[in-house]
């Protein structure tokens, strides 16, 4: 994996698409080209939904807990999302062919971990959201409406063109649009499977999707649903 953040014994969770498919087209529905991606100024919110966090558990979703395995002191081993976001994630994975699934790198993130990651990435402005404690301007992962994920084939997580937390331009969602091949094919498939179930993607990270957050509201022209989520019991 590529990135500026210190890795403490982090295992390699993803394999490049080229290692799985060589010159063969992945057996998953081809999505159309990615649309222009908006990254509008988000509005403030104070969590009107009242939804609790639920644990991410599903037979076709692998939970990787990257930051916990990497040894970040404030990370937790389990993975959580708001209930409606999780239900949409389940609908998205069940829309895929039977041999395909998702692997989740990270979802709800405590403010302490957001602060730890932000401090470690100070030399890379914009890489990590500001660990705001203002309930009107929470970082996306603190809301429980953001999820970092990739596709799996027969349970193997795939890195379509870059790894998780890559800081190069290859991490940008539309970077591969002029490069035909398995990586572009899989990024499109991931995007369209998530977009079809209400998620929006962060333009600079192909793996980062949001539902109910301020960015989601800005892109969809609606009202944010989620503020900071209370820690899971």
C-alpha positions as CSV (number, residue, x, y, z in Angstrom):
1,X,0.0,0.0,0.0
2,X,1.1,3.5,-0.7
3,X,0.8,6.5,1.5
4,X,2.5,8.9,3.9
5,X,1.0,7.5,7.1
6,X,3.2,5.2,9.2
7,X,2.3,1.5,8.8
8,X,2.8,-0.8,11.8
9,X,2.8,-4.3,10.6
10,X,0.0,-3.8,8.2
11,X,-0.8,-6.8,6.1
12,X,-1.3,-6.5,2.3
13,X,-5.1,-6.9,1.8
14,X,-5.5,-6.2,-1.9
15,X,-4.0,-7.6,-5.0
16,X,-3.7,-5.7,-8.3
17,X,-6.4,-6.4,-10.8
18,X,-3.7,-7.4,-13.4
19,X,-2.6,-10.2,-11.2
20,X,-6.1,-11.7,-11.1
21,X,-7.1,-11.1,-14.7
22,X,-4.0,-10.6,-16.9
23,X,-5.6,-9.7,-20.3
24,X,-8.9,-11.2,-19.4
25,X,-12.0,-9.0,-18.8
26,X,-13.4,-9.4,-15.3
27,X,-16.7,-11.3,-15.2
28,X,-18.8,-8.4,-13.8
29,X,-21.2,-6.1,-15.6
30,X,-19.4,-3.2,-17.3
31,X,-20.7,0.2,-16.1
32,X,-20.7,3.2,-18.3
33,X,-18.0,5.8,-18.1
34,X,-17.9,7.7,-14.9
35,X,-19.8,11.0,-14.9
36,X,-18.3,14.3,-14.0
37,X,-17.8,14.3,-10.3
38,X,-18.9,17.2,-8.1
39,X,-17.2,18.2,-4.9
40,X,-19.4,21.0,-3.7
41,X,-19.3,23.0,-0.5
42,X,-21.2,21.0,2.1
43,X,-23.8,22.4,4.4
44,X,-23.7,22.1,8.1
45,X,-26.0,19.7,10.0
46,X,-26.8,18.6,13.5
47,X,-27.9,15.0,12.9
48,X,-31.6,15.0,12.2
49,X,-31.8,11.3,11.6
50,X,-31.2,9.9,15.1
51,X,-30.0,6.6,13.6
52,X,-27.7,4.4,15.6
53,X,-24.6,2.7,14.3
54,X,-24.9,-1.0,13.3
55,X,-22.0,-3.4,12.9
56,X,-20.9,-4.3,9.4
57,X,-21.5,-8.0,9.0
58,X,-22.6,-9.8,5.9
59,X,-21.4,-13.1,4.1
60,X,-20.3,-11.1,1.0
61,X,-18.6,-8.3,2.9
62,X,-15.1,-8.8,4.3
63,X,-14.2,-6.5,7.1
64,X,-10.5,-5.6,6.9
65,X,-10.1,-3.1,9.8
66,X,-7.0,-1.6,8.2
67,X,-6.1,1.0,10.8
68,X,-6.6,-1.4,13.7
69,X,-4.3,-4.0,12.1
70,X,-1.8,-1.3,11.3
71,X,-1.5,-0.5,15.0
72,X,-3.1,2.9,15.2
73,X,-3.6,3.4,18.9
74,X,-7.2,4.8,18.7
75,X,-8.5,2.4,16.1
76,X,-11.1,-0.3,16.9
77,X,-11.2,-3.8,15.5
78,X,-14.9,-3.8,14.5
79,X,-16.5,-1.8,11.7
80,X,-19.8,0.3,11.9
81,X,-22.1,2.3,9.8
82,X,-25.4,4.1,10.2
83,X,-28.3,1.6,9.8
84,X,-29.6,3.1,6.5
85,X,-26.1,3.3,5.1
86,X,-25.4,-0.3,6.0
87,X,-28.7,-1.4,4.4
88,X,-27.8,0.4,1.2
89,X,-24.3,-1.2,1.3
90,X,-26.0,-4.7,1.6
91,X,-28.3,-3.9,-1.3
92,X,-25.3,-2.9,-3.4
93,X,-23.3,-6.0,-2.6
94,X,-26.3,-8.3,-3.3
95,X,-26.7,-6.6,-6.7
96,X,-23.3,-8.1,-7.8
97,X,-22.8,-11.5,-9.4
98,X,-22.5,-14.3,-6.8
99,X,-18.7,-14.6,-6.9
100,X,-18.2,-10.8,-6.3
101,X,-18.4,-8.9,-3.0
102,X,-17.0,-6.0,-1.0
103,X,-14.0,-5.6,1.3
104,X,-14.3,-2.7,3.8
105,X,-11.1,-0.9,4.8
106,X,-12.8,1.5,7.2
107,X,-16.2,3.1,8.0
108,X,-17.2,4.9,11.2
109,X,-14.1,6.4,12.7
110,X,-13.9,7.9,16.3
111,X,-12.8,11.5,16.5
112,X,-9.6,10.4,18.3
113,X,-8.5,8.3,15.3
114,X,-9.4,11.1,12.9
115,X,-7.2,13.4,14.9
116,X,-4.4,10.8,15.0
117,X,-4.5,10.3,11.2
118,X,-4.8,14.1,10.6
119,X,-1.7,14.8,12.7
120,X,0.3,12.1,10.9
121,X,-0.7,13.5,7.5
122,X,0.1,17.2,8.1
123,X,2.6,17.2,5.3
124,X,-0.1,16.2,2.9
125,X,-2.8,19.0,3.2
126,X,-6.3,17.8,2.3
127,X,-5.5,14.1,2.6
128,X,-7.4,13.7,5.9
129,X,-10.5,15.6,6.9
130,X,-10.1,18.1,9.7
131,X,-11.0,16.4,13.0
132,X,-13.6,19.0,13.8
133,X,-15.4,18.6,17.2
134,X,-18.2,21.0,16.0
135,X,-21.4,18.9,15.7
136,X,-22.4,21.0,12.7
137,X,-19.2,20.2,10.7
138,X,-18.2,16.6,11.4
139,X,-15.6,14.8,9.3
140,X,-17.4,12.2,7.1
141,X,-16.2,9.1,8.8
142,X,-17.3,10.4,12.2
143,X,-20.9,10.5,11.0
144,X,-21.0,6.8,10.2
145,X,-22.1,7.6,6.7
146,X,-18.7,7.1,5.0
147,X,-17.2,3.8,4.0
148,X,-13.9,2.9,2.4
149,X,-14.1,-0.2,0.3
150,X,-13.1,-2.2,-2.7
151,X,-14.5,-5.2,-4.7
152,X,-13.6,-8.8,-4.0
153,X,-13.6,-11.8,-6.3
154,X,-14.1,-15.1,-4.5
155,X,-13.3,-13.3,-1.3
156,X,-10.0,-11.7,-2.6
157,X,-9.9,-7.9,-2.3
158,X,-8.8,-6.1,-5.4
159,X,-6.7,-3.0,-5.9
160,X,-7.9,-1.4,-9.2
161,X,-5.0,0.8,-10.2
162,X,-3.9,1.8,-6.7
163,X,-4.0,0.7,-3.1
164,X,-6.0,2.1,-0.2
165,X,-4.7,5.5,1.1
166,X,-2.6,6.0,-2.1
167,X,-1.6,9.7,-2.2
168,X,-0.8,9.8,-6.0
169,X,-3.2,11.0,-8.7
170,X,-3.9,7.3,-9.5
171,X,-6.2,7.3,-6.5
172,X,-8.5,9.9,-8.1
173,X,-11.8,8.2,-9.1
174,X,-11.7,9.2,-12.8
175,X,-7.9,8.8,-13.3
176,X,-8.2,5.6,-15.3
177,X,-10.9,6.8,-17.7
178,X,-8.5,7.1,-20.5
179,X,-6.8,3.7,-19.7
180,X,-8.9,0.8,-20.9
181,X,-8.4,-2.5,-19.0
182,X,-9.4,-4.4,-15.9
183,X,-8.6,-1.6,-13.5
184,X,-10.9,0.9,-15.2
185,X,-13.6,-1.8,-15.6
186,X,-13.5,-2.5,-11.8
187,X,-13.5,1.1,-10.7
188,X,-16.6,1.7,-12.9
189,X,-18.3,-1.4,-11.5
190,X,-17.6,-0.3,-8.0
191,X,-18.8,3.2,-8.6
192,X,-22.0,2.2,-10.4
193,X,-22.9,-0.5,-7.9
194,X,-22.6,2.1,-5.0
195,X,-24.2,5.0,-6.9
196,X,-27.2,2.9,-7.8
197,X,-27.9,2.5,-4.1
198,X,-27.6,6.2,-3.1
199,X,-23.9,6.7,-2.4
200,X,-21.6,9.4,-3.7
201,X,-17.9,9.0,-4.3
202,X,-15.1,11.4,-3.1
203,X,-13.4,12.5,-6.3
204,X,-9.9,12.1,-5.0
205,X,-10.3,8.5,-3.6
206,X,-11.9,5.8,-5.7
207,X,-12.6,3.7,-2.5
208,X,-14.4,6.4,-0.5
209,X,-18.2,6.6,-0.6
210,X,-20.7,8.6,1.4
211,X,-24.4,8.5,2.2
212,X,-26.3,11.0,4.4
213,X,-23.2,13.2,5.0
214,X,-22.7,16.9,4.2
215,X,-20.8,16.0,1.0
216,X,-23.6,13.6,0.0
217,X,-26.2,16.4,0.5
218,X,-24.1,18.9,-1.5
219,X,-23.8,16.5,-4.4
220,X,-27.4,15.3,-4.4
221,X,-29.0,18.7,-3.6
222,X,-30.6,17.5,-0.4
223,X,-30.3,18.0,3.3
224,X,-27.6,16.3,5.3
225,X,-28.9,13.4,7.4
226,X,-26.0,12.6,9.8
227,X,-24.0,14.6,12.2
228,X,-21.4,13.0,14.6
229,X,-22.4,9.4,15.5
230,X,-22.4,8.3,19.1
231,X,-19.8,5.5,19.6
232,X,-21.2,2.0,19.4
233,X,-22.1,0.2,22.6
